[in-house]
Amino acid sequence: MLSTFIIALREGLEASLIVGILVAYIVKTNRKGYLRPLWTGVISAVIASIGLGAFLTFTSVSLSDRGQELFAGVTSFIAVALVTWMVFWMKRTARNLRNELQGKVDSAALSGPIALAGAAFFAVIREGLETSLFVYTNFQTVADVTSSAIGLILGFAVSITLGFLIYKSAIKLNLSKFFTYSGVALVIVAAGVLSYGVHEFQELGYLPGPDAFAWDVTSLIAKDSILGASLSGTIGFDTTTSWLQLGVYAVYLGSVLVPYLSKPRVKTAVNA
């Protein structure tokens, strides 16, 4: 539940803030007639994102056991790559996001409602498709699908509520800290998804060492137990973890978190 809650909260709030910025700018510039094409674009992006999730699910269940393992492994790697790129993208562009989105509204408004709907669609679809893919791969790593689904719904509910309250100026949220902390949480979840993808490829024989375990604690912690499910869904802990899984997990965390948490270098002018 916690992992899907984190994913939905982070990605949902990003999407909510994007929509809030677009709506606020349209209202502020007295272009309320453009709200309809804006919402058309937003709703279309949401439907497309749900469609991707449904496609991934139906495709997976229609495959053979070996095909499911290959599909799960490949989608896991793609999801981790997208999430990693997105957390760095948000860190880099967060300060200028408002100006960038407002510039897109101005440009699209000159071309008409369809262009504005397209601008809204592409602004939201990036978050939606990433969320669908990451949620799908995360669902493959957890033991209790029901609790994960509840976490997903709660995460979206909280993110939409926060986005609305921020838009109405009812609350103030330190977005810089929120995105930093939630980004770290997402990276940890992504590390678990990456480890799961490695495991699937080991089972297929594409990677070595499937039985070379760093630990095997199934006799102490059952995979479908509350503790096992909680650890699996939050930090990607597997009761039977190979040395390759552990190595990839550790290398990914170190190579991503160190640059992500480092402060940008401040350029200083040198007097000649």
JOQUIFEN-V895232 format. One record per residue. RES is the residue in three letters. PSI is psi as a letter, one per 30 degrees, with the letter a starting at -180 (none if undefined). OMEGA is omega in degrees with one decimal (none if undefined). Layout:
BEGIN
res,psi,omega
RES,PSI,OMEGA
RES,PSI,OMEGA
END
This chain:
BEGIN
res,psi,omega
MET,e,-175.2
LEU,e,-177.4
SER,e,179.2
THR,e,175.8
PHE,e,179.4
ILE,e,-179.9
ILE,e,-177.3
ALA,e,-179.7
LEU,e,-178.0
ARG,e,-175.7
GLU,e,179.1
GLY,e,179.6
LEU,e,175.6
GLU,e,179.8
ALA,e,-179.7
SER,e,178.9
LEU,e,178.4
ILE,e,179.2
VAL,e,179.7
GLY,e,177.9
ILE,e,-179.7
LEU,e,-179.4
VAL,e,-178.6
ALA,e,-178.5
TYR,e,178.0
ILE,e,178.7
VAL,e,-178.2
LYS,e,-177.8
THR,g,176.2
ASN,h,176.9
ARG,h,-174.3
LYS,f,177.0
GLY,f,179.9
TYR,f,-179.6
LEU,e,-179.7
ARG,e,177.1
PRO,e,176.3
LEU,e,-179.2
TRP,e,174.8
THR,e,178.3
GLY,e,-179.5
VAL,e,-178.8
ILE,e,177.9
SER,e,178.6
ALA,e,178.7
VAL,e,179.9
ILE,e,178.9
ALA,e,179.4
SER,e,176.6
ILE,e,178.0
GLY,e,177.8
LEU,e,178.9
GLY,e,178.4
ALA,e,179.4
PHE,e,179.9
LEU,e,-178.5
THR,e,-177.2
PHE,e,177.6
THR,e,-177.8
SER,e,-175.4
VAL,f,-178.8
SER,f,-177.7
LEU,l,172.9
SER,l,-179.9
ASP,e,178.9
ARG,e,177.8
GLY,e,177.7
GLN,e,178.6
GLU,e,178.9
LEU,e,-180.0
PHE,e,-179.8
ALA,e,-179.9
GLY,e,-178.8
VAL,e,-179.8
THR,e,177.1
SER,e,179.9
PHE,e,179.6
ILE,e,-179.6
ALA,e,179.8
VAL,e,179.0
ALA,e,-179.7
LEU,e,-179.3
VAL,e,178.8
THR,e,178.4
TRP,e,-175.7
MET,e,-179.5
VAL,e,176.9
PHE,e,177.8
TRP,e,179.8
MET,e,178.2
LYS,e,-176.3
ARG,e,-171.2
THR,f,-174.4
ALA,e,-176.7
ARG,e,-176.7
ASN,g,-175.8
LEU,e,-178.3
ARG,e,-179.4
ASN,e,-179.9
GLU,e,-179.7
LEU,e,178.5
GLN,e,175.9
GLY,e,177.9
LYS,e,177.3
VAL,e,179.6
ASP,e,-179.1
SER,e,-178.7
ALA,e,-178.9
ALA,f,179.0
LEU,f,-177.3
SER,f,176.5
GLY,l,-175.4
PRO,e,-177.7
ILE,e,179.0
ALA,e,178.7
LEU,e,176.6
ALA,e,177.8
GLY,e,179.3
ALA,e,178.3
ALA,e,-179.9
PHE,e,-176.4
PHE,f,177.3
ALA,e,-176.4
VAL,e,-173.3
ILE,e,179.1
ARG,e,178.4
GLU,e,-175.2
GLY,e,-178.8
LEU,e,177.9
GLU,e,-179.3
THR,e,-179.1
SER,e,-178.4
LEU,e,-177.4
PHE,e,178.4
VAL,e,179.0
TYR,e,-178.7
THR,e,178.2
ASN,e,178.6
PHE,f,179.4
GLN,f,-174.9
THR,f,-175.0
VAL,l,-177.9
ALA,e,-176.2
ASP,j,-177.8
VAL,e,-177.4
THR,e,179.9
SER,e,177.2
SER,e,177.8
ALA,e,177.1
ILE,e,177.3
GLY,e,178.8
LEU,e,-179.4
ILE,e,179.4
LEU,e,179.8
GLY,e,178.4
PHE,e,179.7
ALA,e,-179.8
VAL,e,-177.8
SER,e,179.4
ILE,e,178.1
THR,e,178.3
LEU,e,178.6
GLY,e,179.3
PHE,e,-179.6
LEU,e,176.3
ILE,e,178.3
TYR,e,-179.8
LYS,g,-178.7
SER,g,179.8
ALA,f,177.8
ILE,l,174.0
LYS,k,-177.8
LEU,k,176.5
ASN,j,-173.6
LEU,e,-180.0
SER,e,179.1
LYS,e,-179.6
PHE,e,-177.7
PHE,e,176.8
THR,e,-178.0
TYR,e,179.8
SER,e,176.3
GLY,e,176.7
VAL,e,179.1
ALA,e,179.0
LEU,e,179.6
VAL,e,178.1
ILE,e,176.6
VAL,e,179.9
ALA,e,177.8
ALA,e,177.0
GLY,e,177.5
VAL,e,177.8
LEU,e,177.8
SER,e,177.9
TYR,e,177.8
GLY,e,176.6
VAL,e,179.3
HIS,e,-179.8
GLU,e,179.6
PHE,e,174.4
GLN,e,179.0
GLU,e,179.0
LEU,f,-178.2
GLY,g,179.5
TYR,f,177.4
LEU,k,-175.5
PRO,l,169.9
GLY,h,-179.5
PRO,f,-178.3
ASP,g,177.1
ALA,i,-171.5
PHE,k,169.1
ALA,e,172.9
TRP,l,174.9
ASP,j,-174.5
VAL,g,-179.7
THR,f,178.1
SER,f,179.7
LEU,e,-177.5
ILE,j,177.0
ALA,k,-177.8
LYS,e,-177.2
ASP,g,176.4
SER,l,179.9
ILE,e,-179.9
LEU,e,-179.8
GLY,e,179.7
ALA,e,-179.5
SER,e,179.8
LEU,e,179.3
SER,e,-176.3
GLY,f,-176.6
THR,e,-176.0
ILE,g,177.9
GLY,g,-179.1
PHE,k,176.7
ASP,k,-178.1
THR,f,173.9
THR,j,-176.2
THR,k,178.9
SER,l,178.1
TRP,e,179.3
LEU,e,176.2
GLN,e,-178.8
LEU,e,179.8
GLY,e,179.0
VAL,e,178.2
TYR,e,-177.2
ALA,e,-179.8
VAL,e,179.5
TYR,e,-179.9
LEU,e,-178.6
GLY,e,-176.0
SER,f,-179.3
VAL,e,-175.1
LEU,e,-178.5
VAL,e,177.5
PRO,e,-178.5
TYR,e,-177.3
LEU,f,179.8
SER,k,179.7
LYS,k,179.5
PRO,k,179.2
ARG,k,178.7
VAL,k,-180.0
LYS,k,-180.0
THR,k,-179.6
ALA,k,179.2
VAL,j,180.0
ASN,k,179.8
ALA,none,none
END
